[in-house]
Amino acid sequence: MNLRLTKIFQKVPEGYIGFVEELPGANTQGETLEETKANLEEAIELVMETNRQLVEEQIVEEQIKGKDVLYFL
């Protein structure tokens, strides 16, 4: 899967901030634009990984309750 995300970078007095419009929680800051871009890539990976884990836990809970749940990786 190839996702296209909207990455926003803004200059602030402390350096730069960056965030992804479509992915709440994927935000960061850095002293330089390059550092901020690298930090944002890491933030995106961490948010996606965490969201996947939360969904998988929810699926297991639903299956324990006896509900039929289908999911695809």
mmCIF file as Biopython writes it, N, C-alpha, C and O atoms, coordinates in Angstrom:
data_model
#
loop_
_atom_site.group_PDB
_atom_site.id
_atom_site.type_symbol
_atom_site.label_atom_id
_atom_site.label_alt_id
_atom_site.label_comp_id
_atom_site.label_asym_id
_atom_site.label_entity_id
_atom_site.label_seq_id
_atom_site.pdbx_PDB_ins_code
_atom_site.Cartn_x
_atom_site.Cartn_y
_atom_site.Cartn_z
_atom_site.occupancy
_atom_site.B_iso_or_equiv
_atom_site.auth_seq_id
_atom_site.auth_asym_id
_atom_site.pdbx_PDB_model_num
ATOM 1   N N  . MET A ? 1  ? 0.857   -1.172  0.000  1.0 0.0 1  A 1 
ATOM 2   C CA . MET A ? 1  ? 0.000   0.000   0.000  1.0 0.0 1  A 1 
ATOM 3   C C  . MET A ? 1  ? 0.899   1.230   0.000  1.0 0.0 1  A 1 
ATOM 4   O O  . MET A ? 1  ? 1.906   1.290   0.706  1.0 0.0 1  A 1 
ATOM 5   N N  . ASN A ? 2  ? 0.514   2.184   -0.794 1.0 0.0 2  A 1 
ATOM 6   C CA . ASN A ? 2  ? 1.279   3.409   -0.893 1.0 0.0 2  A 1 
ATOM 7   C C  . ASN A ? 2  ? 0.394   4.566   -0.432 1.0 0.0 2  A 1 
ATOM 8   O O  . ASN A ? 2  ? -0.505  4.986   -1.162 1.0 0.0 2  A 1 
ATOM 9   N N  . LEU A ? 3  ? 0.641   5.083   0.771  1.0 0.0 3  A 1 
ATOM 10  C CA . LEU A ? 3  ? -0.161  6.167   1.322  1.0 0.0 3  A 1 
ATOM 11  C C  . LEU A ? 3  ? 0.403   7.514   0.909  1.0 0.0 3  A 1 
ATOM 12  O O  . LEU A ? 3  ? 1.617   7.715   0.874  1.0 0.0 3  A 1 
ATOM 13  N N  . ARG A ? 4  ? -0.489  8.421   0.600  1.0 0.0 4  A 1 
ATOM 14  C CA . ARG A ? 4  ? -0.080  9.813   0.362  1.0 0.0 4  A 1 
ATOM 15  C C  . ARG A ? 4  ? -0.610  10.627  1.525  1.0 0.0 4  A 1 
ATOM 16  O O  . ARG A ? 4  ? -1.822  10.718  1.725  1.0 0.0 4  A 1 
ATOM 17  N N  . LEU A ? 5  ? 0.285   11.215  2.286  1.0 0.0 5  A 1 
ATOM 18  C CA . LEU A ? 5  ? -0.091  11.994  3.456  1.0 0.0 5  A 1 
ATOM 19  C C  . LEU A ? 5  ? 0.303   13.452  3.255  1.0 0.0 5  A 1 
ATOM 20  O O  . LEU A ? 5  ? 1.286   13.755  2.579  1.0 0.0 5  A 1 
ATOM 21  N N  . THR A ? 6  ? -0.469  14.338  3.843  1.0 0.0 6  A 1 
ATOM 22  C CA . THR A ? 6  ? -0.191  15.760  3.766  1.0 0.0 6  A 1 
ATOM 23  C C  . THR A ? 6  ? 0.678   16.154  4.955  1.0 0.0 6  A 1 
ATOM 24  O O  . THR A ? 6  ? 0.199   16.238  6.086  1.0 0.0 6  A 1 
ATOM 25  N N  . LYS A ? 7  ? 1.954   16.393  4.687  1.0 0.0 7  A 1 
ATOM 26  C CA . LYS A ? 7  ? 2.903   16.777  5.735  1.0 0.0 7  A 1 
ATOM 27  C C  . LYS A ? 7  ? 3.058   18.293  5.715  1.0 0.0 7  A 1 
ATOM 28  O O  . LYS A ? 7  ? 3.390   18.879  4.685  1.0 0.0 7  A 1 
ATOM 29  N N  . ILE A ? 8  ? 2.814   18.918  6.856  1.0 0.0 8  A 1 
ATOM 30  C CA . ILE A ? 8  ? 2.886   20.367  6.980  1.0 0.0 8  A 1 
ATOM 31  C C  . ILE A ? 8  ? 4.086   20.726  7.857  1.0 0.0 8  A 1 
ATOM 32  O O  . ILE A ? 8  ? 4.271   20.156  8.932  1.0 0.0 8  A 1 
ATOM 33  N N  . PHE A ? 9  ? 4.893   21.668  7.393  1.0 0.0 9  A 1 
ATOM 34  C CA . PHE A ? 9  ? 6.043   22.148  8.158  1.0 0.0 9  A 1 
ATOM 35  C C  . PHE A ? 9  ? 5.918   23.663  8.300  1.0 0.0 9  A 1 
ATOM 36  O O  . PHE A ? 9  ? 5.619   24.370  7.338  1.0 0.0 9  A 1 
ATOM 37  N N  . GLN A ? 10 ? 6.154   24.143  9.518  1.0 0.0 10 A 1 
ATOM 38  C CA . GLN A ? 10 ? 6.064   25.574  9.772  1.0 0.0 10 A 1 
ATOM 39  C C  . GLN A ? 10 ? 7.301   26.036  10.526 1.0 0.0 10 A 1 
ATOM 40  O O  . GLN A ? 10 ? 7.787   25.355  11.430 1.0 0.0 10 A 1 
ATOM 41  N N  . LYS A ? 11 ? 7.802   27.205  10.140 1.0 0.0 11 A 1 
ATOM 42  C CA . LYS A ? 11 ? 8.918   27.823  10.839 1.0 0.0 11 A 1 
ATOM 43  C C  . LYS A ? 11 ? 8.355   28.528  12.074 1.0 0.0 11 A 1 
ATOM 44  O O  . LYS A ? 11 ? 7.393   29.291  11.976 1.0 0.0 11 A 1 
ATOM 45  N N  . VAL A ? 12 ? 8.955   28.270  13.229 1.0 0.0 12 A 1 
ATOM 46  C CA . VAL A ? 12 ? 8.586   28.921  14.489 1.0 0.0 12 A 1 
ATOM 47  C C  . VAL A ? 12 ? 9.870   29.467  15.120 1.0 0.0 12 A 1 
ATOM 48  O O  . VAL A ? 12 ? 10.968  29.090  14.710 1.0 0.0 12 A 1 
ATOM 49  N N  . PRO A ? 13 ? 9.742   30.342  16.102 1.0 0.0 13 A 1 
ATOM 50  C CA . PRO A ? 13 ? 10.955  30.919  16.707 1.0 0.0 13 A 1 
ATOM 51  C C  . PRO A ? 13 ? 11.953  29.877  17.224 1.0 0.0 13 A 1 
ATOM 52  O O  . PRO A ? 13 ? 13.159  30.124  17.211 1.0 0.0 13 A 1 
ATOM 53  N N  . GLU A ? 14 ? 11.472  28.730  17.674 1.0 0.0 14 A 1 
ATOM 54  C CA . GLU A ? 14 ? 12.341  27.696  18.237 1.0 0.0 14 A 1 
ATOM 55  C C  . GLU A ? 14 ? 12.946  26.781  17.171 1.0 0.0 14 A 1 
ATOM 56  O O  . GLU A ? 14 ? 13.811  25.965  17.489 1.0 0.0 14 A 1 
ATOM 57  N N  . GLY A ? 15 ? 12.515  26.898  15.926 1.0 0.0 15 A 1 
ATOM 58  C CA . GLY A ? 15 ? 12.983  26.017  14.858 1.0 0.0 15 A 1 
ATOM 59  C C  . GLY A ? 15 ? 11.848  25.731  13.898 1.0 0.0 15 A 1 
ATOM 60  O O  . GLY A ? 15 ? 11.363  26.633  13.214 1.0 0.0 15 A 1 
ATOM 61  N N  . TYR A ? 16 ? 11.415  24.458  13.843 1.0 0.0 16 A 1 
ATOM 62  C CA . TYR A ? 16 ? 10.337  24.036  12.953 1.0 0.0 16 A 1 
ATOM 63  C C  . TYR A ? 16 ? 9.405   23.078  13.683 1.0 0.0 16 A 1 
ATOM 64  O O  . TYR A ? 16 ? 9.813   22.349  14.587 1.0 0.0 16 A 1 
ATOM 65  N N  . ILE A ? 17 ? 8.146   23.098  13.268 1.0 0.0 17 A 1 
ATOM 66  C CA . ILE A ? 17 ? 7.191   22.081  13.704 1.0 0.0 17 A 1 
ATOM 67  C C  . ILE A ? 17 ? 6.680   21.380  12.455 1.0 0.0 17 A 1 
ATOM 68  O O  . ILE A ? 17 ? 6.670   21.955  11.366 1.0 0.0 17 A 1 
ATOM 69  N N  . GLY A ? 18 ? 6.261   20.143  12.624 1.0 0.0 18 A 1 
ATOM 70  C CA . GLY A ? 18 ? 5.710   19.380  11.513 1.0 0.0 18 A 1 
ATOM 71  C C  . GLY A ? 18 ? 4.586   18.493  11.992 1.0 0.0 18 A 1 
ATOM 72  O O  . GLY A ? 18 ? 4.611   17.997  13.117 1.0 0.0 18 A 1 
ATOM 73  N N  . PHE A ? 19 ? 3.590   18.293  11.131 1.0 0.0 19 A 1 
ATOM 74  C CA . PHE A ? 19 ? 2.474   17.414  11.475 1.0 0.0 19 A 1 
ATOM 75  C C  . PHE A ? 19 ? 1.844   16.876  10.206 1.0 0.0 19 A 1 
ATOM 76  O O  . PHE A ? 19 ? 2.097   17.372  9.109  1.0 0.0 19 A 1 
ATOM 77  N N  . VAL A ? 20 ? 1.018   15.852  10.374 1.0 0.0 20 A 1 
ATOM 78  C CA . VAL A ? 20 ? 0.310   15.227  9.253  1.0 0.0 20 A 1 
ATOM 79  C C  . VAL A ? 20 ? -1.175  15.478  9.448  1.0 0.0 20 A 1 
ATOM 80  O O  . VAL A ? 20 ? -1.755  15.101  10.466 1.0 0.0 20 A 1 
ATOM 81  N N  . GLU A ? 21 ? -1.785  16.125  8.453  1.0 0.0 21 A 1 
ATOM 82  C CA . GLU A ? 21 ? -3.208  16.466  8.521  1.0 0.0 21 A 1 
ATOM 83  C C  . GLU A ? 21 ? -4.093  15.242  8.758  1.0 0.0 21 A 1 
ATOM 84  O O  . GLU A ? 21 ? -5.021  15.295  9.565  1.0 0.0 21 A 1 
ATOM 85  N N  . GLU A ? 22 ? -3.810  14.139  8.056  1.0 0.0 22 A 1 
ATOM 86  C CA . GLU A ? 22 ? -4.702  12.973  8.090  1.0 0.0 22 A 1 
ATOM 87  C C  . GLU A ? 22 ? -4.417  12.013  9.236  1.0 0.0 22 A 1 
ATOM 88  O O  . GLU A ? 22 ? -5.119  11.013  9.383  1.0 0.0 22 A 1 
ATOM 89  N N  . LEU A ? 23 ? -3.412  12.290  10.045 1.0 0.0 23 A 1 
ATOM 90  C CA . LEU A ? 23 ? -3.001  11.323  11.060 1.0 0.0 23 A 1 
ATOM 91  C C  . LEU A ? 23 ? -2.830  12.014  12.410 1.0 0.0 23 A 1 
ATOM 92  O O  . LEU A ? 23 ? -1.719  12.407  12.766 1.0 0.0 23 A 1 
ATOM 93  N N  . PRO A ? 24 ? -3.924  12.167  13.168 1.0 0.0 24 A 1 
ATOM 94  C CA . PRO A ? 24 ? -3.813  12.809  14.478 1.0 0.0 24 A 1 
ATOM 95  C C  . PRO A ? 24 ? -2.750  12.125  15.337 1.0 0.0 24 A 1 
ATOM 96  O O  . PRO A ? 24 ? -2.672  10.897  15.389 1.0 0.0 24 A 1 
ATOM 97  N N  . GLY A ? 25 ? -1.950  12.922  15.995 1.0 0.0 25 A 1 
ATOM 98  C CA . GLY A ? 25 ? -0.895  12.385  16.843 1.0 0.0 25 A 1 
ATOM 99  C C  . GLY A ? 25 ? 0.456   12.345  16.165 1.0 0.0 25 A 1 
ATOM 100 O O  . GLY A ? 25 ? 1.480   12.206  16.834 1.0 0.0 25 A 1 
ATOM 101 N N  . ALA A ? 26 ? 0.478   12.466  14.836 1.0 0.0 26 A 1 
ATOM 102 C CA . ALA A ? 26 ? 1.748   12.466  14.115 1.0 0.0 26 A 1 
ATOM 103 C C  . ALA A ? 26 ? 2.212   13.912  13.986 1.0 0.0 26 A 1 
ATOM 104 O O  . ALA A ? 26 ? 1.905   14.601  13.014 1.0 0.0 26 A 1 
ATOM 105 N N  . ASN A ? 27 ? 2.955   14.346  14.986 1.0 0.0 27 A 1 
ATOM 106 C CA . ASN A ? 27 ? 3.484   15.703  14.992 1.0 0.0 27 A 1 
ATOM 107 C C  . ASN A ? 27 ? 4.834   15.706  15.686 1.0 0.0 27 A 1 
ATOM 108 O O  . ASN A ? 27 ? 5.156   14.797  16.452 1.0 0.0 27 A 1 
ATOM 109 N N  . THR A ? 28 ? 5.623   16.744  15.408 1.0 0.0 28 A 1 
ATOM 110 C CA . THR A ? 28 ? 6.980   16.783  15.938 1.0 0.0 28 A 1 
ATOM 111 C C  . THR A ? 28 ? 7.528   18.197  15.853 1.0 0.0 28 A 1 
ATOM 112 O O  . THR A ? 28 ? 6.856   19.130  15.413 1.0 0.0 28 A 1 
ATOM 113 N N  . GLN A ? 29 ? 8.766   18.318  16.287 1.0 0.0 29 A 1 
ATOM 114 C CA . GLN A ? 29 ? 9.478   19.593  16.173 1.0 0.0 29 A 1 
ATOM 115 C C  . GLN A ? 29 ? 10.955  19.306  15.999 1.0 0.0 29 A 1 
ATOM 116 O O  . GLN A ? 29 ? 11.411  18.188  16.239 1.0 0.0 29 A 1 
ATOM 117 N N  . GLY A ? 30 ? 11.702  20.316  15.583 1.0 0.0 30 A 1 
ATOM 118 C CA . GLY A ? 30 ? 13.136  20.164  15.432 1.0 0.0 30 A 1 
ATOM 119 C C  . GLY A ? 30 ? 13.797  21.517  15.250 1.0 0.0 30 A 1 
ATOM 120 O O  . GLY A ? 30 ? 13.130  22.515  14.975 1.0 0.0 30 A 1 
ATOM 121 N N  . GLU A ? 31 ? 15.107  21.542  15.406 1.0 0.0 31 A 1 
ATOM 122 C CA . GLU A ? 31 ? 15.848  22.793  15.247 1.0 0.0 31 A 1 
ATOM 123 C C  . GLU A ? 31 ? 15.996  23.172  13.776 1.0 0.0 31 A 1 
ATOM 124 O O  . GLU A ? 31 ? 16.034  24.355  13.437 1.0 0.0 31 A 1 
ATOM 125 N N  . THR A ? 32 ? 16.081  22.156  12.894 1.0 0.0 32 A 1 
ATOM 126 C CA . THR A ? 32 ? 16.214  22.410  11.458 1.0 0.0 32 A 1 
ATOM 127 C C  . THR A ? 32 ? 15.068  21.722  10.725 1.0 0.0 32 A 1 
ATOM 128 O O  . THR A ? 32 ? 14.396  20.847  11.270 1.0 0.0 32 A 1 
ATOM 129 N N  . LEU A ? 33 ? 14.862  22.134  9.483  1.0 0.0 33 A 1 
ATOM 130 C CA . LEU A ? 33 ? 13.819  21.509  8.668  1.0 0.0 33 A 1 
ATOM 131 C C  . LEU A ? 33 ? 14.139  20.044  8.423  1.0 0.0 33 A 1 
ATOM 132 O O  . LEU A ? 33 ? 13.247  19.197  8.469  1.0 0.0 33 A 1 
ATOM 133 N N  . GLU A ? 34 ? 15.409  19.738  8.161  1.0 0.0 34 A 1 
ATOM 134 C CA . GLU A ? 34 ? 15.812  18.347  7.912  1.0 0.0 34 A 1 
ATOM 135 C C  . GLU A ? 34 ? 15.550  17.475  9.139  1.0 0.0 34 A 1 
ATOM 136 O O  . GLU A ? 34 ? 15.044  16.360  9.015  1.0 0.0 34 A 1 
ATOM 137 N N  . GLU A ? 35 ? 15.892  17.978  10.314 1.0 0.0 35 A 1 
ATOM 138 C CA . GLU A ? 35 ? 15.645  17.221  11.554 1.0 0.0 35 A 1 
ATOM 139 C C  . GLU A ? 35 ? 14.151  17.011  11.755 1.0 0.0 35 A 1 
ATOM 140 O O  . GLU A ? 35 ? 13.721  15.927  12.151 1.0 0.0 35 A 1 
ATOM 141 N N  . THR A ? 36 ? 13.365  18.037  11.485 1.0 0.0 36 A 1 
ATOM 142 C CA . THR A ? 36 ? 11.919  17.944  11.654 1.0 0.0 36 A 1 
ATOM 143 C C  . THR A ? 36 ? 11.314  16.931  10.694 1.0 0.0 36 A 1 
ATOM 144 O O  . THR A ? 36 ? 10.425  16.168  11.071 1.0 0.0 36 A 1 
ATOM 145 N N  . LYS A ? 37 ? 11.794  16.921  9.449  1.0 0.0 37 A 1 
ATOM 146 C CA . LYS A ? 37 ? 11.306  15.933  8.478  1.0 0.0 37 A 1 
ATOM 147 C C  . LYS A ? 37 ? 11.616  14.514  8.939  1.0 0.0 37 A 1 
ATOM 148 O O  . LYS A ? 37 ? 10.755  13.638  8.855  1.0 0.0 37 A 1 
ATOM 149 N N  . ALA A ? 38 ? 12.830  14.276  9.424  1.0 0.0 38 A 1 
ATOM 150 C CA . ALA A ? 38 ? 13.201  12.942  9.898  1.0 0.0 38 A 1 
ATOM 151 C C  . ALA A ? 38 ? 12.363  12.563  11.113 1.0 0.0 38 A 1 
ATOM 152 O O  . ALA A ? 38 ? 11.898  11.429  11.224 1.0 0.0 38 A 1 
ATOM 153 N N  . ASN A ? 39 ? 12.174  13.504  12.012 1.0 0.0 39 A 1 
ATOM 154 C CA . ASN A ? 39 ? 11.358  13.243  13.210 1.0 0.0 39 A 1 
ATOM 155 C C  . ASN A ? 39 ? 9.924   12.910  12.839 1.0 0.0 39 A 1 
ATOM 156 O O  . ASN A ? 39 ? 9.300   12.052  13.463 1.0 0.0 39 A 1 
ATOM 157 N N  . LEU A ? 40 ? 9.393   13.592  11.814 1.0 0.0 40 A 1 
ATOM 158 C CA . LEU A ? 40 ? 8.010   13.339  11.410 1.0 0.0 40 A 1 
ATOM 159 C C  . LEU A ? 40 ? 7.861   11.950  10.802 1.0 0.0 40 A 1 
ATOM 160 O O  . LEU A ? 40 ? 6.851   11.285  11.033 1.0 0.0 40 A 1 
ATOM 161 N N  . GLU A ? 41 ? 8.837   11.503  10.039 1.0 0.0 41 A 1 
ATOM 162 C CA . GLU A ? 41 ? 8.783   10.142  9.495  1.0 0.0 41 A 1 
ATOM 163 C C  . GLU A ? 41 ? 8.722   9.122   10.625 1.0 0.0 41 A 1 
ATOM 164 O O  . GLU A ? 41 ? 7.957   8.160   10.555 1.0 0.0 41 A 1 
ATOM 165 N N  . GLU A ? 42 ? 9.519   9.328   11.659 1.0 0.0 42 A 1 
ATOM 166 C CA . GLU A ? 42 ? 9.503   8.430   12.814 1.0 0.0 42 A 1 
ATOM 167 C C  . GLU A ? 42 ? 8.163   8.500   13.534 1.0 0.0 42 A 1 
ATOM 168 O O  . GLU A ? 42 ? 7.626   7.470   13.943 1.0 0.0 42 A 1 
ATOM 169 N N  . ALA A ? 43 ? 7.617   9.703   13.695 1.0 0.0 43 A 1 
ATOM 170 C CA . ALA A ? 43 ? 6.318   9.860   14.356 1.0 0.0 43 A 1 
ATOM 171 C C  . ALA A ? 43 ? 5.220   9.138   13.584 1.0 0.0 43 A 1 
ATOM 172 O O  . ALA A ? 43 ? 4.352   8.506   14.186 1.0 0.0 43 A 1 
ATOM 173 N N  . ILE A ? 44 ? 5.253   9.225   12.263 1.0 0.0 44 A 1 
ATOM 174 C CA . ILE A ? 44 ? 4.253   8.535   11.436 1.0 0.0 44 A 1 
ATOM 175 C C  . ILE A ? 44 ? 4.337   7.029   11.658 1.0 0.0 44 A 1 
ATOM 176 O O  . ILE A ? 44 ? 3.313   6.374   11.849 1.0 0.0 44 A 1 
ATOM 177 N N  . GLU A ? 45 ? 5.533   6.483   11.634 1.0 0.0 45 A 1 
ATOM 178 C CA . GLU A ? 45 ? 5.710   5.048   11.859 1.0 0.0 45 A 1 
ATOM 179 C C  . GLU A ? 45 ? 5.185   4.634   13.231 1.0 0.0 45 A 1 
ATOM 180 O O  . GLU A ? 45 ? 4.501   3.618   13.353 1.0 0.0 45 A 1 
ATOM 181 N N  . LEU A ? 46 ? 5.501   5.414   14.260 1.0 0.0 46 A 1 
ATOM 182 C CA . LEU A ? 46 ? 5.069   5.071   15.619 1.0 0.0 46 A 1 
ATOM 183 C C  . LEU A ? 46 ? 3.557   5.144   15.771 1.0 0.0 46 A 1 
ATOM 184 O O  . LEU A ? 46 ? 2.958   4.277   16.408 1.0 0.0 46 A 1 
ATOM 185 N N  . VAL A ? 47 ? 2.934   6.164   15.195 1.0 0.0 47 A 1 
ATOM 186 C CA . VAL A ? 47 ? 1.474   6.294   15.293 1.0 0.0 47 A 1 
ATOM 187 C C  . VAL A ? 47 ? 0.794   5.155   14.550 1.0 0.0 47 A 1 
ATOM 188 O O  . VAL A ? 47 ? -0.167  4.576   15.055 1.0 0.0 47 A 1 
ATOM 189 N N  . MET A ? 48 ? 1.281   4.825   13.356 1.0 0.0 48 A 1 
ATOM 190 C CA . MET A ? 48 ? 0.682   3.727   12.592 1.0 0.0 48 A 1 
ATOM 191 C C  . MET A ? 48 ? 0.841   2.398   13.330 1.0 0.0 48 A 1 
ATOM 192 O O  . MET A ? 48 ? -0.099  1.605   13.386 1.0 0.0 48 A 1 
ATOM 193 N N  . GLU A ? 49 ? 2.010   2.153   13.891 1.0 0.0 49 A 1 
ATOM 194 C CA . GLU A ? 49 ? 2.258   0.920   14.638 1.0 0.0 49 A 1 
ATOM 195 C C  . GLU A ? 49 ? 1.356   0.835   15.866 1.0 0.0 49 A 1 
ATOM 196 O O  . GLU A ? 49 ? 0.778   -0.215  16.146 1.0 0.0 49 A 1 
ATOM 197 N N  . THR A ? 50 ? 1.240   1.924   16.584 1.0 0.0 50 A 1 
ATOM 198 C CA . THR A ? 50 ? 0.390   1.956   17.786 1.0 0.0 50 A 1 
ATOM 199 C C  . THR A ? 50 ? -1.072  1.749   17.425 1.0 0.0 50 A 1 
ATOM 200 O O  . THR A ? 50 ? -1.778  1.002   18.103 1.0 0.0 50 A 1 
ATOM 201 N N  . ASN A ? 51 ? -1.535  2.405   16.359 1.0 0.0 51 A 1 
ATOM 202 C CA . ASN A ? 51 ? -2.927  2.237   15.938 1.0 0.0 51 A 1 
ATOM 203 C C  . ASN A ? 51 ? -3.210  0.790   15.545 1.0 0.0 51 A 1 
ATOM 204 O O  . ASN A ? 51 ? -4.273  0.258   15.864 1.0 0.0 51 A 1 
ATOM 205 N N  . ARG A ? 52 ? -2.263  0.149   14.853 1.0 0.0 52 A 1 
ATOM 206 C CA . ARG A ? 52 ? -2.452  -1.248  14.471 1.0 0.0 52 A 1 
ATOM 207 C C  . ARG A ? 52 ? -2.557  -2.137  15.718 1.0 0.0 52 A 1 
ATOM 208 O O  . ARG A ? 52 ? -3.407  -3.025  15.779 1.0 0.0 52 A 1 
ATOM 209 N N  . GLN A ? 53 ? -1.701  -1.896  16.699 1.0 0.0 53 A 1 
ATOM 210 C CA . GLN A ? 53 ? -1.740  -2.682  17.928 1.0 0.0 53 A 1 
ATOM 211 C C  . GLN A ? 53 ? -3.069  -2.503  18.648 1.0 0.0 53 A 1 
ATOM 212 O O  . GLN A ? 53 ? -3.637  -3.470  19.157 1.0 0.0 53 A 1 
ATOM 213 N N  . LEU A ? 54 ? -3.563  -1.285  18.694 1.0 0.0 54 A 1 
ATOM 214 C CA . LEU A ? 54 ? -4.847  -1.030  19.352 1.0 0.0 54 A 1 
ATOM 215 C C  . LEU A ? 54 ? -5.986  -1.752  18.643 1.0 0.0 54 A 1 
ATOM 216 O O  . LEU A ? 54 ? -6.869  -2.306  19.298 1.0 0.0 54 A 1 
ATOM 217 N N  . VAL A ? 55 ? -5.977  -1.753  17.316 1.0 0.0 55 A 1 
ATOM 218 C CA . VAL A ? 55 ? -7.006  -2.449  16.557 1.0 0.0 55 A 1 
ATOM 219 C C  . VAL A ? 55 ? -6.926  -3.949  16.795 1.0 0.0 55 A 1 
ATOM 220 O O  . VAL A ? 55 ? -7.950  -4.605  16.985 1.0 0.0 55 A 1 
ATOM 221 N N  . GLU A ? 56 ? -5.712  -4.497  16.786 1.0 0.0 56 A 1 
ATOM 222 C CA . GLU A ? 56 ? -5.554  -5.929  17.011 1.0 0.0 56 A 1 
ATOM 223 C C  . GLU A ? 56 ? -6.040  -6.327  18.403 1.0 0.0 56 A 1 
ATOM 224 O O  . GLU A ? 56 ? -6.663  -7.376  18.566 1.0 0.0 56 A 1 
ATOM 225 N N  . GLU A ? 57 ? -5.760  -5.497  19.405 1.0 0.0 57 A 1 
ATOM 226 C CA . GLU A ? 57 ? -6.257  -5.777  20.761 1.0 0.0 57 A 1 
ATOM 227 C C  . GLU A ? 57 ? -7.775  -5.743  20.796 1.0 0.0 57 A 1 
ATOM 228 O O  . GLU A ? 57 ? -8.402  -6.577  21.449 1.0 0.0 57 A 1 
ATOM 229 N N  . GLN A ? 58 ? -8.369  -4.785  20.100 1.0 0.0 58 A 1 
ATOM 230 C CA . GLN A ? 58 ? -9.821  -4.668  20.058 1.0 0.0 58 A 1 
ATOM 231 C C  . GLN A ? 58 ? -10.439 -5.893  19.385 1.0 0.0 58 A 1 
ATOM 232 O O  . GLN A ? 58 ? -11.474 -6.390  19.829 1.0 0.0 58 A 1 
ATOM 233 N N  . ILE A ? 59 ? -9.811  -6.375  18.324 1.0 0.0 59 A 1 
ATOM 234 C CA . ILE A ? 59 ? -10.315 -7.561  17.621 1.0 0.0 59 A 1 
ATOM 235 C C  . ILE A ? 59 ? -10.284 -8.763  18.542 1.0 0.0 59 A 1 
ATOM 236 O O  . ILE A ? 59 ? -11.246 -9.529  18.585 1.0 0.0 59 A 1 
ATOM 237 N N  . VAL A ? 60 ? -9.202  -8.945  19.278 1.0 0.0 60 A 1 
ATOM 238 C CA . VAL A ? 60 ? -9.100  -10.071 20.213 1.0 0.0 60 A 1 
ATOM 239 C C  . VAL A ? 60 ? -10.194 -9.972  21.268 1.0 0.0 60 A 1 
ATOM 240 O O  . VAL A ? 60 ? -10.820 -10.979 21.599 1.0 0.0 60 A 1 
ATOM 241 N N  . GLU A ? 61 ? -10.433 -8.776  21.801 1.0 0.0 61 A 1 
ATOM 242 C CA . GLU A ? 61 ? -11.486 -8.596  22.810 1.0 0.0 61 A 1 
ATOM 243 C C  . GLU A ? 61 ? -12.854 -8.959  22.245 1.0 0.0 61 A 1 
ATOM 244 O O  . GLU A ? 61 ? -13.661 -9.590  22.928 1.0 0.0 61 A 1 
ATOM 245 N N  . GLU A ? 62 ? -13.122 -8.561  20.996 1.0 0.0 62 A 1 
ATOM 246 C CA . GLU A ? 62 ? -14.397 -8.876  20.374 1.0 0.0 62 A 1 
ATOM 247 C C  . GLU A ? 62 ? -14.537 -10.385 20.160 1.0 0.0 62 A 1 
ATOM 248 O O  . GLU A ? 62 ? -15.624 -10.938 20.331 1.0 0.0 62 A 1 
ATOM 249 N N  . GLN A ? 63 ? -13.441 -11.051 19.787 1.0 0.0 63 A 1 
ATOM 250 C CA . GLN A ? 63 ? -13.492 -12.493 19.580 1.0 0.0 63 A 1 
ATOM 251 C C  . GLN A ? 63 ? -13.719 -13.203 20.908 1.0 0.0 63 A 1 
ATOM 252 O O  . GLN A ? 63 ? -14.440 -14.200 20.955 1.0 0.0 63 A 1 
ATOM 253 N N  . ILE A ? 64 ? -13.124 -12.712 21.978 1.0 0.0 64 A 1 
ATOM 254 C CA . ILE A ? 64 ? -13.337 -13.305 23.301 1.0 0.0 64 A 1 
ATOM 255 C C  . ILE A ? 64 ? -14.806 -13.199 23.695 1.0 0.0 64 A 1 
ATOM 256 O O  . ILE A ? 64 ? -15.332 -14.086 24.367 1.0 0.0 64 A 1 
ATOM 257 N N  . LYS A ? 65 ? -15.462 -12.135 23.288 1.0 0.0 65 A 1 
ATOM 258 C CA . LYS A ? 65 ? -16.890 -11.940 23.590 1.0 0.0 65 A 1 
ATOM 259 C C  . LYS A ? 65 ? -17.767 -12.815 22.708 1.0 0.0 65 A 1 
ATOM 260 O O  . LYS A ? 65 ? -18.991 -12.795 22.839 1.0 0.0 65 A 1 
ATOM 261 N N  . GLY A ? 66 ? -17.153 -13.586 21.806 1.0 0.0 66 A 1 
ATOM 262 C CA . GLY A ? 66 ? -17.919 -14.494 20.965 1.0 0.0 66 A 1 
ATOM 263 C C  . GLY A ? 66 ? -18.416 -13.894 19.667 1.0 0.0 66 A 1 
ATOM 264 O O  . GLY A ? 66 ? -19.249 -14.489 18.984 1.0 0.0 66 A 1 
ATOM 265 N N  . LYS A ? 67 ? -17.917 -12.727 19.324 1.0 0.0 67 A 1 
ATOM 266 C CA . LYS A ? 67 ? -18.348 -12.094 18.084 1.0 0.0 67 A 1 
ATOM 267 C C  . LYS A ? 67 ? -17.447 -12.543 16.946 1.0 0.0 67 A 1 
ATOM 268 O O  . LYS A ? 67 ? -16.246 -12.743 17.124 1.0 0.0 67 A 1 
ATOM 269 N N  . ASP A ? 68 ? -18.054 -12.697 15.767 1.0 0.0 68 A 1 
ATOM 270 C CA . ASP A ? 68 ? -17.283 -13.017 14.574 1.0 0.0 68 A 1 
ATOM 271 C C  . ASP A ? 68 ? -16.637 -11.728 14.053 1.0 0.0 68 A 1 
ATOM 272 O O  . ASP A ? 68 ? -17.329 -10.761 13.734 1.0 0.0 68 A 1 
ATOM 273 N N  . VAL A ? 69 ? -15.335 -11.730 13.973 1.0 0.0 69 A 1 
ATOM 274 C CA . VAL A ? 69 ? -14.615 -10.555 13.500 1.0 0.0 69 A 1 
ATOM 275 C C  . VAL A ? 69 ? -13.657 -10.973 12.409 1.0 0.0 69 A 1 
ATOM 276 O O  . VAL A ? 69 ? -12.853 -11.885 12.600 1.0 0.0 69 A 1 
ATOM 277 N N  . LEU A ? 70 ? -13.735 -10.313 11.267 1.0 0.0 70 A 1 
ATOM 278 C CA . LEU A ? 70 ? -12.800 -10.561 10.178 1.0 0.0 70 A 1 
ATOM 279 C C  . LEU A ? 70 ? -11.918 -9.340  10.021 1.0 0.0 70 A 1 
ATOM 280 O O  . LEU A ? 70 ? -12.390 -8.205  10.086 1.0 0.0 70 A 1 
ATOM 281 N N  . TYR A ? 71 ? -10.643 -9.578  9.816  1.0 0.0 71 A 1 
ATOM 282 C CA . TYR A ? 71 ? -9.733  -8.465  9.547  1.0 0.0 71 A 1 
ATOM 283 C C  . TYR A ? 71 ? -8.634  -8.941  8.637  1.0 0.0 71 A 1 
ATOM 284 O O  . TYR A ? 71 ? -8.331  -10.133 8.572  1.0 0.0 71 A 1 
ATOM 285 N N  . PHE A ? 72 ? -8.050  -8.017  7.947  1.0 0.0 72 A 1 
ATOM 286 C CA . PHE A ? 72 ? -7.026  -8.322  6.980  1.0 0.0 72 A 1 
ATOM 287 C C  . PHE A ? 72 ? -5.788  -7.498  7.263  1.0 0.0 72 A 1 
ATOM 288 O O  . PHE A ? 72 ? -5.882  -6.316  7.595  1.0 0.0 72 A 1 
ATOM 289 N N  . LEU A ? 73 ? -4.627  -8.119  7.132  1.0 0.0 73 A 1 
ATOM 290 C CA . LEU A ? 73 ? -3.366  -7.404  7.308  1.0 0.0 73 A 1 
ATOM 291 C C  . LEU A ? 73 ? -2.819  -6.969  5.996  1.0 0.0 73 A 1 
ATOM 292 O O  . LEU A ? 73 ? -1.757  -6.348  5.945  1.0 0.0 73 A 1 
#
